[in-house]
Amino acid sequence: MRLVVHVLEARNLPAAEAQGLGDPYAKLQLGRQRAKTKVIRKSTNPVWDEEFAFRVGDLKEELLIRITDEDKYFSDDFLGQVKVPLSAVLDADNRSLGTRWYPLQPKSKKSKIRDCGEIHLTISLSQSYPEETATLAHWASDDFASSSDKSSELRKGSSLPNIHIEQSTSPPVSDEAEITKQDKSNVGPSFVNRLNQFFSVKPKDTEASVPPLFKHDHGLDTLEEMPLTSSQLSDEQDSETSANMLFDELLKAFASKHEGNDMPGHLSGGVLIDQVYAVAPSDLNTRLFSPSSDFLQSLAKMQGTTGLDIQHWRLENDGEVLKRVVTYTKAATKLVKAVKATEDVAYLKADGDMYAVLADVSTPEVPFGNNFRVEILTCIMPGPELRDDERSSRLVISWRLNFMQSTMMKGMIENGAKQGLKDNFNQFSELLAQNVRPVDAKDTTTNNESLSSMQPETESDWKLAFRIFGNFTVVSSIVALIYVFAHIILASPSIIQGLEFPGLDLPDSVGEVVVCGVLVLQGQRVLNMIARFVQARRRRGGDHGVKAKGDGWLLTVALIDGTNLAATKSSGYSDPYVVFTCNGQTKTSSIKFHTLEPQWNGNF
């Protein structure tokens, strides 16, 4: 049996240097076995992401993990420690404590520093067979005589670079077999009974024939991996098939715990992808997130990403959380060297038709990487109906920055992250389009149905006359006309004077000139309205170039989306809306906030 410890990261460690930073590393010890992680330079929130395996000999032992700050000239500084008894791991469900944060404790109660930070660990017990030893990250070495923390380190020459294992004077292979036998003899009957309760133990003769995990060659401390056997390959294939079947079961179990949850809104950073694909939502979710899909591997190859490690999905907190961890090393660019990234991916919704997955990306090796995390939300929803009754899915990916600490370089970090994400997801879209057909707006039936369903309203002559003549201009003109006729009837004929002659009556004062001008303007406006009424009535019932008798014309504009709009705010975004004006009539679309690529899908 072996104890597997996955050391992920630590946070809020005490600063051991005057600059407020440190060079922390973790030391692990189980009995006489010791191991340690690599040193993370200039950080109080280090990310290691290293896995260690320990042989279990006595369940009464405790796993001791110490966080230490490296000092090149003096002894290393103690930062904090945590102890985990093996009995607690054995009594846990599935013999695993899961992934959790453990608070670090000071060395003694008299220590002045009480808050030593936290460490993120995954601890589990599993049965160790000989063929499994080749798949382990690395084994911790036995330490019999030396208690020095700066003993020699083992490097595994495989796909896991820069992984250190602390080892002191190691015994020869024959001595190791004797020590293993001696440790087995020291195990009491209660230990054997508890093992039989949880595991199907192999025969002792099989255990005695176990080959050594590694050997020494010419004094070099180098691990040599055991070759894979055909039985091991078949076991790996079976485990992959079972993992694919387990993925659907995990989604169903997670959905049963989150029935009725709404889809989350887009993140504040903006939308990276908003595209409709000719595939069912469940199939698109499987292609992007299933363990059987090779989409992430293909994307990593396209982007030059190395060291891709995708863990299996697992349920935590009694089915409330479905998550996995993805680690990789991004390729170097002109401005930034190759950096390691860790994604904590968790489902927020999964009901068969709608999926929401949130990825929390940590890149501590980039400039100011400890000050922020990038959150990426992937939403999969049912799309519009296609012309051939084929199902479609709408994929929306948005992002935002979550600053852990305040920094003066916030604007620079946001601009750099935005450009990097935009480039990455352009490649994401290209690769996805090679596997799933994107859907254009013209291929959907939604717009066609909405346009064809809009029929023009028939308008009577009275309604047309009221719409044109029902205004203040016509009413005031009628009142003025009645008033003038009444004045003509009541007034006596004026005498001819000045430049007047029979048949020509000129105004006798400035006031009369103003009144005449107002009456002329009012009359002109009324005549124009009468002309519009006659023209509208004639065109509505006639043929004006195309056979459209009876209903006239209705102009319908389908506003779909906008792309690459200009930014009008300092944040780099705008709040766009569209105004349509036709023959004096104005219609305004809805406002899309904080985006340069708005989506409307409306008819006017």
C-alpha positions as CSV (number, residue, x, y, z in Angstrom):
1,M,0.0,0.0,0.0
2,R,1.2,3.5,-0.7
3,L,0.3,7.0,0.4
4,V,0.1,9.5,-2.5
5,V,0.5,13.1,-1.7
6,H,-0.1,15.8,-4.3
7,V,1.4,19.1,-3.2
8,L,-0.4,21.8,-5.2
9,E,0.3,25.2,-3.7
10,A,0.5,27.4,-0.6
11,R,-0.7,30.9,0.1
12,N,-0.2,33.7,2.6
13,L,3.1,32.3,3.8
14,P,5.1,34.5,6.2
15,A,7.7,36.7,4.5
16,A,11.2,35.6,5.5
17,E,13.0,38.4,3.7
18,A,13.1,42.1,4.2
19,Q,11.4,42.6,0.8
20,G,8.3,40.8,1.9
21,L,9.1,37.7,-0.2
22,G,10.8,34.4,0.2
23,D,12.1,31.2,-1.4
24,P,9.8,28.5,0.0
25,Y,9.8,24.8,-0.5
26,A,8.0,21.9,1.1
27,K,9.6,18.9,2.9
28,L,7.5,15.8,3.4
29,Q,8.3,13.0,5.8
30,L,6.6,9.7,6.6
31,G,8.5,7.6,9.1
32,R,12.0,7.3,7.7
33,Q,11.0,8.4,4.1
34,R,11.6,11.9,3.1
35,A,11.0,14.0,0.0
36,K,10.9,17.7,-0.9
37,T,9.6,20.0,-3.6
38,K,11.4,22.4,-5.8
39,V,12.2,25.9,-4.5
40,I,9.9,28.7,-5.7
41,R,11.9,32.0,-5.9
42,K,10.6,35.3,-4.6
43,S,7.0,34.3,-3.7
44,T,4.7,34.0,-0.7
45,N,2.1,32.1,-2.7
46,P,4.1,29.3,-4.3
47,V,2.7,26.8,-6.8
48,W,4.5,23.4,-6.9
49,D,2.0,20.9,-8.3
50,E,4.2,17.9,-7.5
51,E,3.2,14.4,-6.5
52,F,4.9,12.0,-4.1
53,A,4.4,8.4,-3.1
54,F,5.3,6.8,0.2
55,R,5.4,3.2,1.2
56,V,3.1,2.6,4.2
57,G,4.4,0.4,6.9
58,D,2.6,1.5,10.1
59,L,-0.8,3.1,10.2
60,K,0.2,4.8,13.5
61,E,2.6,7.1,11.6
62,E,1.8,10.7,10.7
63,L,2.6,12.5,7.5
64,L,4.6,15.6,8.4
65,I,4.8,18.5,5.9
66,R,7.0,21.5,6.7
67,I,7.3,24.7,4.7
68,T,10.8,26.1,4.8
69,D,12.4,29.2,3.3
70,E,15.8,28.5,1.6
71,D,18.8,30.4,2.9
72,K,22.0,30.1,0.9
73,Y,24.3,31.3,3.7
74,F,22.6,30.2,6.9
75,S,20.2,27.6,8.1
76,D,16.8,27.6,6.3
77,D,13.9,29.4,8.0
78,F,10.9,27.5,9.3
79,L,7.6,28.9,8.0
80,G,4.9,26.4,9.1
81,Q,4.0,22.7,9.3
82,V,1.0,20.4,9.1
83,K,0.5,16.8,10.4
84,V,-1.9,14.3,8.9
85,P,-2.3,10.9,10.7
86,L,-2.6,7.9,8.3
87,S,-5.6,6.6,10.3
88,A,-7.6,9.7,9.2
89,V,-6.9,8.9,5.6
90,L,-7.8,5.2,5.9
91,D,-11.1,6.0,7.6
92,A,-12.1,8.6,5.0
93,D,-14.4,7.8,2.1
94,N,-12.6,6.0,-0.7
95,R,-9.5,6.3,1.5
96,S,-9.0,9.8,0.2
97,L,-9.1,13.2,2.0
98,G,-9.7,14.9,-1.3
99,T,-8.2,18.3,-2.2
100,R,-8.4,20.8,0.5
101,W,-6.6,23.7,2.2
102,Y,-4.7,22.8,5.4
103,P,-3.8,25.6,7.8
104,L,-0.1,25.6,8.7
105,Q,0.9,25.5,12.4
106,P,3.9,27.1,14.1
107,K,6.6,24.9,15.5
108,S,5.7,25.7,19.1
109,K,2.9,27.5,20.9
110,K,5.4,30.2,22.0
111,S,6.0,31.3,18.5
112,K,5.2,35.0,17.8
113,I,3.8,34.3,14.3
114,R,0.4,32.7,14.7
115,D,-0.8,32.9,11.1
116,C,1.5,30.7,9.0
117,G,-0.6,30.5,5.9
118,E,-2.2,27.5,4.2
119,I,-1.1,24.6,2.0
120,H,-3.2,22.9,-0.7
121,L,-2.9,19.1,-0.7
122,T,-4.5,16.0,-2.1
123,I,-3.9,13.0,0.1
124,S,-5.0,9.4,-0.6
125,L,-4.2,5.8,0.1
126,S,-4.0,3.2,-2.7
127,Q,-2.9,-0.3,-3.1
128,S,0.6,-0.6,-4.7
129,Y,1.2,-3.3,-7.2
130,P,4.5,-3.9,-9.1
131,E,3.1,-2.8,-12.5
132,E,1.9,0.5,-11.0
133,T,5.3,1.7,-10.0
134,A,6.1,2.9,-13.5
135,T,3.2,5.3,-13.5
136,L,4.1,7.1,-10.3
137,A,5.5,10.6,-10.4
138,H,8.3,9.7,-8.1
139,W,8.8,7.7,-4.9
140,A,10.1,9.2,-1.6
141,S,13.4,7.7,-0.6
142,D,14.2,6.0,2.8
143,D,16.4,8.0,5.1
144,F,18.2,5.8,7.7
145,A,21.2,7.6,9.0
146,S,21.3,11.2,7.9
147,S,19.0,13.9,9.2
148,S,20.4,16.6,7.0
149,D,17.8,18.6,5.0
150,K,20.3,19.3,2.3
151,S,21.0,15.8,1.1
152,S,21.4,14.8,-2.5
153,E,18.3,15.0,-4.8
154,L,17.0,12.6,-7.4
155,R,15.8,13.8,-10.7
156,K,13.5,11.7,-12.8
157,G,14.4,11.9,-16.4
158,S,10.9,11.7,-17.8
159,S,8.2,14.1,-18.8
160,L,8.1,15.7,-15.4
161,P,11.1,18.2,-15.3
162,N,12.5,19.9,-12.3
163,I,11.0,17.4,-9.8
164,H,13.3,16.8,-6.8
165,I,13.3,14.0,-4.3
166,E,15.4,14.3,-1.2
167,Q,17.6,11.3,-0.5
168,S,20.4,10.6,1.9
169,T,22.6,7.5,2.0
170,S,20.4,4.8,0.3
171,P,21.0,1.1,1.0
172,P,21.8,-1.3,-1.9
173,V,19.0,-3.2,-3.5
174,S,19.5,-6.4,-1.5
175,D,19.5,-4.4,1.7
176,E,16.3,-2.7,0.6
177,A,14.6,-6.1,0.2
178,E,15.7,-7.1,3.7
179,I,14.4,-3.9,5.2
180,T,11.1,-4.3,3.5
181,K,10.7,-7.8,4.9
182,Q,11.7,-6.5,8.3
183,D,9.1,-3.7,8.2
184,K,6.4,-6.3,7.2
185,S,7.3,-8.5,10.2
186,N,6.9,-5.5,12.5
187,V,3.3,-4.9,11.3
188,G,0.9,-6.3,13.9
189,P,-2.2,-8.4,13.2
190,S,-4.5,-5.5,13.6
191,F,-2.8,-3.8,10.6
192,V,-3.2,-6.9,8.5
193,N,-6.8,-7.3,9.4
194,R,-7.5,-3.7,8.5
195,L,-5.8,-4.2,5.2
196,N,-7.8,-7.3,4.4
197,Q,-10.9,-5.3,5.2
198,F,-10.3,-2.7,2.5
199,F,-8.0,-4.4,0.0
200,S,-7.6,-7.7,-1.7
201,V,-4.0,-8.4,-0.7
202,K,-1.7,-10.3,-3.1
203,P,0.1,-13.4,-1.9
204,K,3.3,-13.0,0.0
205,D,5.3,-14.8,-2.6
206,T,4.2,-12.3,-5.1
207,E,5.3,-9.5,-2.9
208,A,8.7,-11.1,-2.4
209,S,9.2,-11.2,-6.2
210,V,8.6,-7.5,-6.6
211,P,11.4,-5.9,-8.6
212,P,13.2,-2.9,-7.2
213,L,11.7,0.5,-8.1
214,F,15.0,1.9,-9.2
215,K,18.6,1.0,-9.3
216,H,21.9,2.9,-8.9
217,D,24.2,2.9,-11.9
218,H,27.8,4.2,-11.6
219,G,26.9,6.1,-8.5
220,L,24.4,8.3,-10.2
221,D,21.1,8.8,-8.4
222,T,18.9,8.4,-11.5
223,L,15.5,6.7,-11.5
224,E,14.9,4.2,-14.3
225,E,11.3,3.5,-15.2
226,M,10.1,0.0,-15.6
227,P,8.9,-1.0,-19.1
228,L,5.1,-1.2,-19.6
229,T,3.7,-4.7,-19.9
230,S,0.7,-5.8,-22.1
231,S,-1.4,-6.3,-19.0
232,Q,-0.6,-2.8,-17.8
233,L,-1.6,-1.4,-21.2
234,S,-4.9,-3.3,-21.1
235,D,-5.5,-2.0,-17.6
236,E,-4.9,1.6,-18.8
237,Q,-7.4,1.1,-21.7
238,D,-10.0,-0.3,-19.3
239,S,-9.5,2.6,-16.9
240,E,-9.9,5.1,-19.8
241,T,-13.2,3.4,-20.8
242,S,-14.4,3.4,-17.3
243,A,-13.5,7.0,-16.9
244,N,-15.5,8.0,-20.0
245,M,-18.5,6.1,-18.6
246,L,-18.0,7.7,-15.2
247,F,-18.0,11.2,-16.7
248,D,-21.7,10.9,-17.8
249,E,-22.6,9.5,-14.3
250,L,-20.8,12.3,-12.6
251,L,-22.7,14.9,-14.7
252,K,-26.0,13.2,-13.8
253,A,-25.1,13.1,-10.1
254,F,-24.0,16.8,-10.2
255,A,-27.2,17.8,-12.1
256,S,-29.4,16.1,-9.5
257,K,-27.9,18.4,-6.8
258,H,-28.3,21.6,-8.8
259,E,-31.8,21.3,-10.3
260,G,-33.4,24.7,-11.1
261,N,-30.2,26.7,-11.1
262,D,-30.1,29.6,-13.5
263,M,-27.3,30.0,-16.1
264,P,-24.7,32.5,-14.9
265,G,-24.3,35.8,-16.7
266,H,-21.3,36.8,-18.8
267,L,-18.2,37.8,-16.9
268,S,-17.3,41.5,-16.8
269,G,-14.1,41.2,-18.8
270,G,-15.9,40.7,-22.1
271,V,-17.0,37.9,-24.5
272,L,-14.2,36.0,-26.2
273,I,-16.4,33.7,-28.3
274,D,-20.1,33.8,-29.1
275,Q,-20.7,31.3,-31.9
276,V,-23.5,28.8,-32.9
277,Y,-22.4,25.3,-33.9
278,A,-24.4,22.6,-35.7
279,V,-24.1,20.1,-32.8
280,A,-26.3,19.2,-29.8
281,P,-25.3,20.9,-26.5
282,S,-24.5,17.6,-24.8
283,D,-22.2,16.5,-27.7
284,L,-20.4,19.9,-27.6
285,N,-19.9,19.6,-23.9
286,T,-18.5,16.1,-24.4
287,R,-16.1,17.2,-27.1
288,L,-14.7,20.0,-24.9
289,F,-14.6,18.5,-21.4
290,S,-14.9,14.7,-21.6
291,P,-11.8,12.6,-20.6
292,S,-12.2,10.7,-23.9
293,S,-11.9,13.9,-26.0
294,D,-8.5,14.8,-27.4
295,F,-9.5,18.4,-28.1
296,L,-7.3,19.9,-25.3
297,Q,-4.3,17.8,-26.6
298,S,-4.8,19.1,-30.1
299,L,-5.1,22.7,-28.9
300,A,-1.9,22.3,-26.8
301,K,-0.1,21.0,-29.9
302,M,-1.4,24.0,-32.0
303,Q,-0.4,26.5,-29.4
304,G,3.0,24.9,-28.5
305,T,1.9,24.1,-25.0
306,T,3.9,21.4,-23.2
307,G,3.6,19.3,-20.1
308,L,-0.2,19.0,-20.4
309,D,-1.6,17.1,-17.4
310,I,-5.4,16.6,-17.2
311,Q,-6.8,15.0,-14.1
312,H,-10.0,13.1,-14.0
313,W,-13.3,14.8,-12.9
314,R,-14.3,14.2,-9.3
315,L,-17.2,15.0,-7.1
316,E,-16.6,16.8,-3.8
317,N,-18.7,18.0,-0.9
318,D,-21.3,15.3,-1.3
319,G,-21.8,15.9,-5.0
320,E,-22.1,19.7,-4.7
321,V,-18.8,20.3,-6.6
322,L,-17.6,18.6,-9.8
323,K,-14.1,19.7,-10.7
324,R,-10.8,18.8,-12.1
325,V,-7.3,20.3,-12.3
326,V,-5.4,20.9,-15.6
327,T,-1.7,21.9,-15.6
328,Y,0.5,22.9,-18.5
329,T,3.4,25.0,-19.6
330,K,2.6,27.8,-22.0
331,A,5.0,28.4,-24.8
332,A,7.4,31.4,-24.6
333,T,6.5,34.6,-26.4
334,K,8.5,37.7,-27.3
335,L,7.7,39.3,-24.0
336,V,7.2,36.4,-21.6
337,K,9.2,33.3,-21.1
338,A,7.6,29.8,-20.9
339,V,5.4,29.8,-17.8
340,K,3.5,27.1,-15.9
341,A,-0.3,27.5,-15.5
342,T,-2.8,25.7,-13.3
343,E,-6.5,25.6,-14.1
344,D,-9.1,24.7,-11.5
345,V,-12.1,23.8,-13.6
346,A,-15.5,23.3,-12.0
347,Y,-19.0,22.9,-13.3
348,L,-21.7,25.4,-12.3
349,K,-24.6,23.9,-14.3
350,A,-25.1,20.7,-16.2
351,D,-28.7,19.7,-17.0
352,G,-28.3,18.0,-20.4
353,D,-29.1,21.1,-22.5
354,M,-27.3,23.9,-20.7
355,Y,-23.8,23.7,-19.3
356,A,-21.7,26.3,-17.5
357,V,-18.0,25.6,-16.6
358,L,-15.8,28.0,-14.7
359,A,-12.0,27.8,-15.0
360,D,-9.8,29.6,-12.4
361,V,-6.4,30.0,-14.1
362,S,-3.3,30.7,-12.0
363,T,0.0,31.8,-13.6
364,P,2.3,32.7,-10.7
365,E,5.4,32.8,-12.9
366,V,4.3,35.7,-15.1
367,P,5.1,39.3,-14.0
368,F,2.8,40.1,-11.1
369,G,1.3,36.6,-11.4
370,N,0.7,36.3,-7.7
371,N,-1.5,39.4,-7.7
372,F,-4.3,38.1,-10.0
373,R,-6.1,35.1,-11.4
374,V,-7.9,34.8,-14.7
375,E,-11.5,33.4,-14.6
376,I,-12.9,32.0,-17.8
377,L,-16.6,31.1,-18.0
378,T,-17.8,28.6,-20.8
379,C,-21.5,28.5,-21.4
380,I,-23.2,26.0,-23.7
381,M,-26.8,26.6,-24.5
382,P,-29.3,25.4,-27.1
383,G,-29.0,27.4,-30.3
384,P,-31.6,28.4,-33.0
385,E,-33.3,25.8,-35.1
386,L,-31.6,25.0,-38.4
387,R,-33.3,24.6,-41.7
388,D,-32.9,20.8,-41.8
389,D,-34.3,20.4,-38.2
390,E,-30.8,19.8,-37.0
391,R,-30.0,20.8,-33.4
392,S,-27.5,23.5,-32.7
393,S,-25.6,24.9,-29.7
394,R,-24.5,28.4,-28.8
395,L,-21.1,28.6,-27.2
396,V,-20.3,31.7,-25.2
397,I,-16.9,32.2,-23.5
398,S,-16.3,35.2,-21.3
399,W,-13.6,36.2,-18.9
400,R,-12.5,38.6,-16.1
401,L,-9.5,39.2,-13.9
402,N,-9.8,38.5,-10.2
403,F,-7.1,40.6,-8.4
404,M,-5.9,39.0,-5.1
405,Q,-3.8,42.0,-4.2
406,S,-3.9,45.7,-5.2
407,T,-1.3,46.8,-7.7
408,M,-0.4,49.9,-9.6
409,M,0.1,47.8,-12.8
410,K,-3.6,46.8,-13.0
411,G,-4.2,48.5,-16.4
412,M,-1.1,46.9,-17.9
413,I,-2.1,43.5,-16.6
414,E,-5.7,43.8,-18.0
415,N,-4.5,44.8,-21.4
416,G,-1.9,42.1,-21.6
417,A,-4.3,39.4,-20.4
418,K,-7.0,40.6,-22.8
419,Q,-4.7,40.4,-25.8
420,G,-3.3,37.0,-24.8
421,L,-6.7,35.5,-24.3
422,K,-8.0,36.9,-27.6
423,D,-5.1,35.3,-29.4
424,N,-5.5,31.9,-27.6
425,F,-9.3,31.7,-28.2
426,N,-8.9,32.7,-31.9
427,Q,-6.9,29.4,-32.2
428,F,-9.5,27.7,-30.0
429,S,-12.2,28.8,-32.5
430,E,-10.2,27.6,-35.5
431,L,-9.6,24.2,-34.0
432,L,-13.2,23.8,-33.0
433,A,-14.4,24.8,-36.4
434,Q,-12.4,21.9,-37.9
435,N,-14.3,19.4,-35.8
436,V,-17.8,21.1,-35.5
437,R,-19.5,23.1,-38.3
438,P,-20.1,26.7,-37.3
439,V,-23.6,28.0,-38.2
440,D,-24.1,31.3,-40.0
441,A,-27.1,33.5,-39.3
442,K,-28.5,32.8,-42.8
443,D,-28.7,29.1,-42.1
444,T,-31.1,29.6,-39.2
445,T,-34.9,29.7,-39.6
446,T,-35.5,32.1,-36.7
447,N,-35.0,35.3,-38.7
448,N,-36.9,34.0,-41.7
449,E,-39.9,33.0,-39.6
450,S,-40.0,36.2,-37.7
451,L,-39.8,38.3,-40.9
452,S,-42.5,36.3,-42.7
453,S,-44.8,36.4,-39.7
454,M,-44.9,40.2,-39.8
455,Q,-47.9,41.3,-42.0
456,P,-48.7,44.9,-42.8
457,E,-51.8,46.3,-41.2
458,T,-54.6,47.5,-43.5
459,E,-55.5,51.2,-42.8
460,S,-58.8,52.8,-43.7
461,D,-59.2,56.2,-45.4
462,W,-60.5,57.7,-42.1
463,K,-57.5,56.4,-40.1
464,L,-55.1,57.7,-42.8
465,A,-56.8,61.1,-42.8
466,F,-56.7,61.3,-39.0
467,R,-53.0,60.3,-38.9
468,I,-52.1,63.0,-41.5
469,F,-54.6,65.8,-40.5
470,G,-54.9,65.2,-36.8
471,N,-52.4,67.8,-35.6
472,F,-52.3,71.4,-34.3
473,T,-51.4,73.0,-37.6
474,V,-54.6,71.9,-39.3
475,V,-56.8,72.8,-36.3
476,S,-55.3,76.3,-35.9
477,S,-55.6,76.9,-39.7
478,I,-59.3,76.0,-39.6
479,V,-59.9,78.3,-36.6
480,A,-58.0,81.2,-38.3
481,L,-60.0,80.6,-41.6
482,I,-63.4,80.8,-39.7
483,Y,-62.2,83.9,-37.9
484,V,-61.2,85.7,-41.1
485,F,-64.5,84.9,-42.8
486,A,-66.5,86.1,-39.9
487,H,-64.5,89.4,-40.0
488,I,-65.2,89.8,-43.7
489,I,-68.9,89.4,-43.1
490,L,-69.1,91.8,-40.1
491,A,-66.7,94.5,-41.5
492,S,-67.9,97.3,-43.8
493,P,-66.1,97.8,-47.2
494,S,-63.1,100.0,-46.8
495,I,-62.5,103.0,-49.0
496,I,-59.8,103.0,-51.7
497,Q,-56.8,104.8,-50.6
498,G,-53.0,105.0,-51.1
499,L,-51.9,102.8,-53.9
500,E,-55.0,100.7,-53.9
501,F,-57.3,100.5,-56.9
502,P,-60.6,98.6,-57.5
503,G,-59.9,94.9,-57.1
504,L,-56.6,95.3,-55.1
505,D,-57.0,95.8,-51.3
506,L,-53.6,96.3,-49.6
507,P,-52.8,96.0,-45.9
508,D,-53.2,99.4,-44.1
509,S,-50.8,98.6,-41.2
510,V,-47.8,96.4,-40.2
511,G,-50.1,94.2,-38.1
512,E,-52.2,93.4,-41.1
513,V,-49.0,92.4,-43.0
514,V,-48.0,90.0,-40.2
515,V,-51.4,88.4,-40.1
516,C,-51.4,87.9,-43.8
517,G,-48.0,86.2,-43.7
518,V,-49.1,83.8,-40.9
519,L,-52.2,82.9,-42.9
520,V,-50.2,82.2,-46.0
521,L,-47.7,79.9,-44.2
522,Q,-50.5,78.0,-42.5
523,G,-52.3,77.6,-45.8
524,Q,-49.1,76.3,-47.4
525,R,-48.6,73.6,-44.7
526,V,-52.2,72.5,-45.0
527,L,-51.9,72.2,-48.7
528,N,-48.8,70.0,-48.3
529,M,-50.7,67.7,-45.9
530,I,-53.6,67.4,-48.4
531,A,-51.1,66.5,-51.1
532,R,-49.5,63.8,-48.9
533,F,-52.9,62.4,-48.1
534,V,-53.9,62.1,-51.8
535,Q,-50.5,60.6,-52.7
536,A,-50.6,58.0,-49.9
537,R,-54.2,57.0,-50.8
538,R,-53.3,56.6,-54.4
539,R,-50.1,54.5,-53.8
540,R,-51.8,52.3,-51.3
541,G,-54.4,51.1,-53.8
542,G,-52.3,51.2,-56.9
543,D,-49.3,49.6,-58.6
544,H,-46.1,51.4,-58.0
545,G,-43.6,49.4,-60.1
546,V,-44.1,45.9,-58.6
547,K,-47.3,44.0,-58.1
548,A,-48.0,45.0,-54.6
549,K,-51.7,46.1,-54.8
550,G,-53.7,46.4,-51.6
551,D,-51.1,46.2,-48.8
552,G,-48.4,48.7,-49.9
553,W,-44.9,48.2,-48.6
554,L,-43.5,47.4,-45.1
555,L,-39.7,47.8,-44.6
556,T,-38.3,45.3,-42.1
557,V,-34.8,45.5,-40.8
558,A,-33.2,42.5,-39.0
559,L,-30.5,43.8,-36.7
560,I,-28.2,40.8,-35.9
561,D,-24.8,41.9,-34.4
562,G,-21.9,44.2,-34.7
563,T,-18.1,43.5,-34.9
564,N,-14.9,45.4,-34.2
565,L,-16.7,48.6,-33.0
566,A,-14.6,51.5,-31.9
567,A,-14.0,51.9,-28.2
568,T,-15.2,55.2,-26.7
569,K,-14.3,54.7,-23.1
570,S,-11.0,54.5,-21.3
571,S,-11.7,50.9,-20.3
572,G,-11.5,49.9,-24.0
573,Y,-15.2,49.1,-24.4
574,S,-18.4,50.9,-25.4
575,D,-22.1,50.7,-24.7
576,P,-23.4,50.6,-28.3
577,Y,-27.0,50.9,-29.6
578,V,-28.5,51.5,-33.1
579,V,-30.9,54.2,-34.2
580,F,-33.0,53.7,-37.4
581,T,-34.7,56.8,-39.0
582,C,-37.0,56.4,-42.0
583,N,-39.4,59.1,-43.3
584,G,-39.3,61.0,-40.0
585,Q,-40.0,57.8,-37.9
586,T,-37.3,56.7,-35.4
587,K,-36.7,53.4,-33.8
588,T,-33.9,52.6,-31.3
589,S,-32.4,49.2,-30.4
590,S,-31.5,48.0,-26.9
591,I,-28.2,49.0,-25.3
592,K,-25.5,46.4,-25.1
593,F,-23.2,47.3,-22.2
594,H,-19.4,47.0,-22.1
595,T,-18.7,45.2,-25.4
596,L,-17.3,45.9,-28.8
597,E,-19.1,42.9,-30.4
598,P,-22.8,43.3,-29.5
599,Q,-25.5,40.7,-30.3
600,W,-29.0,42.0,-30.9
601,N,-31.0,39.6,-33.0
602,G,-34.0,41.9,-33.3
603,N,-36.4,43.0,-36.0
604,F,-37.5,46.6,-36.7
